[in-house]
């Protein structure tokens, strides 16, 4: 064999090895990019779910606060009525009977 053939065979082997390495590297890079894209998509889905949950939570808190305010007003009205009725009972000479909430 002459030196030119040996150099050509070695060059071919090196070229083939380089092509295989490049293909594997490109495949790994593509897989890593796909995985990174999937993670980004998952984060976007989670961010959307978090935003919807937060909106629901804030809405529920707002509704509950409204109900608490409504009940507080109703309690104040009822306390005023109890005071007026107790005064009327005393004005006619009766003694109003009161009980603690624990007694009922």
C-alpha positions as a printed Julia matrix, in Angstrom:
104×3 Matrix{Float64}:
   0.0    0.0    0.0
   1.22   3.36  -0.72
   1.16   6.33   1.63
  -1.59   8.18  -0.29
  -4.09   5.33   0.23
  -3.25   5.07   3.92
  -3.72   8.83   4.38
  -7.03   8.68   2.48
  -8.3    5.78   4.63
  -7.29   7.55   7.85
  -8.9   10.78   6.62
 -12.09   8.88   5.78
 -12.2    7.29   9.25
 -11.6   10.67  10.92
 -14.28  12.26   8.73
 -16.76   9.48   9.55
 -16.0    9.77  13.27
 -16.45  13.53  13.06
 -19.81  13.1   11.31
 -21.02  10.62  13.95
 -19.91  12.93  16.77
 -21.61  15.92  15.14
 -24.85  13.97  14.64
 -24.89  12.79  18.26
 -24.13  16.29  19.53
 -26.93  17.75  17.41
 -29.31  15.08  18.68
 -28.41  15.82  22.3
 -28.79  19.56  21.71
 -32.17  19.02  20.08
 -33.33  16.83  22.99
 -32.12  19.41  25.51
 -33.94  22.2   23.64
 -37.13  20.14  23.49
 -36.89  19.45  27.22
 -36.29  23.15  27.95
 -39.28  24.09  25.76
 -41.44  21.59  27.64
 -40.35  23.09  30.98
 -41.2   26.59  29.74
 -44.63  25.41  28.55
 -45.25  23.71  31.9
 -44.3   26.9   33.77
 -46.72  28.89  31.6
 -49.5   26.41  32.37
 -48.71  26.58  36.08
 -48.62  30.38  35.98
 -52.05  30.4   34.33
 -53.43  27.99  36.92
 -51.97  30.12  39.72
 -53.52  33.28  38.25
 -56.94  31.6   38.02
 -56.66  30.26  41.58
 -55.61  33.68  42.86
 -58.54  35.34  41.08
 -60.94  32.78  42.58
 -59.43  33.24  46.05
 -59.61  37.06  45.91
 -63.19  36.89  44.63
 -64.15  34.51  47.44
 -62.54  36.78  50.03
 -64.38  39.78  48.6
 -67.71  37.94  48.74
 -67.05  36.76  52.31
 -66.08  40.27  53.43
 -69.3   41.58  51.89
 -71.29  38.95  53.78
 -69.47  39.79  57.03
 -70.27  43.49  56.54
 -73.92  42.68  55.81
 -74.17  40.5   58.93
 -72.49  43.19  61.07
 -75.08  45.74  59.92
 -77.88  43.26  60.66
 -76.45  42.61  64.15
 -76.34  46.35  64.85
 -79.98  46.7   63.76
 -81.03  43.77  65.95
 -79.1   45.09  68.95
 -80.91  48.4   68.55
 -84.24  46.61  68.43
 -83.4   44.61  71.56
 -82.45  47.82  73.37
 -85.71  49.52  72.37
 -87.8   46.48  73.33
 -86.02  46.17  76.7
 -86.69  49.85  77.35
 -90.38  49.39  76.47
 -90.61  46.38  78.82
 -89.04  48.4   81.66
 -91.29  51.4   80.91
 -94.41  49.29  81.52
 -93.0   48.15  84.85
 -91.75  44.7   83.91
 -88.27  43.33  84.42
 -86.81  41.94  81.2
 -85.37  38.47  81.48
 -81.95  38.2   79.95
 -79.88  35.12  79.42
 -76.36  34.46  78.36
 -75.68  32.72  75.09
 -74.19  29.85  77.12
 -77.54  29.18  78.81
 -79.3   28.2   75.59
